[in-house]
């Protein structure tokens, strides 16, 4: 019985690990498909459209942004949808001939994207 319990814990830990990886993979895919054109792969505003918006694309690895992402998890990422900056993102894409298909964001997507970005930022320390 004890061996069965220990084996069950091992299987559960594998399942948990693969689910975490899947979430991070979803966040990474969303970031690569929808954010790199401005923020770059490294999140440092190195994408081809980084300096083509007004204001320019922010470096997401700065200490100020790290603090905001930590203090207000999800708020920064959800600004993609809420667009407090008005039409800045769609306008920049339009003016530069980038066609990005509409996307129906889910809460899970925002969480996954936040998790992925936080992971990349922590590696850049």
Secondary structure as the mmCIF struct_conf table of DSSP 4:
data_model
#
loop_
_struct_conf.conf_type_id
_struct_conf.id
_struct_conf.beg_label_comp_id
_struct_conf.beg_label_asym_id
_struct_conf.beg_label_seq_id
_struct_conf.end_label_comp_id
_struct_conf.end_label_asym_id
_struct_conf.end_label_seq_id
HELX_RH_AL_P HELX_RH_AL_P1 UNK A 2 UNK A 34
TURN_TY1_P TURN_TY1_P1 UNK A 35 UNK A 35
HELX_RH_AL_P HELX_RH_AL_P2 UNK A 36 UNK A 39
TURN_TY1_P TURN_TY1_P2 UNK A 41 UNK A 42
BEND BEND1 UNK A 43 UNK A 45
BEND BEND2 UNK A 47 UNK A 47
TURN_TY1_P TURN_TY1_P3 UNK A 48 UNK A 51
BEND BEND3 UNK A 52 UNK A 55
HELX_LH_PP_P HELX_LH_PP_P1 UNK A 56 UNK A 59
TURN_TY1_P TURN_TY1_P4 UNK A 60 UNK A 61
BEND BEND4 UNK A 62 UNK A 62
HELX_RH_AL_P HELX_RH_AL_P3 UNK A 63 UNK A 71
TURN_TY1_P TURN_TY1_P5 UNK A 72 UNK A 74
HELX_RH_AL_P HELX_RH_AL_P4 UNK A 75 UNK A 82
TURN_TY1_P TURN_TY1_P6 UNK A 84 UNK A 87
HELX_RH_AL_P HELX_RH_AL_P5 UNK A 88 UNK A 95
TURN_TY1_P TURN_TY1_P7 UNK A 96 UNK A 97
HELX_RH_AL_P HELX_RH_AL_P6 UNK A 107 UNK A 123
TURN_TY1_P TURN_TY1_P8 UNK A 124 UNK A 124
#
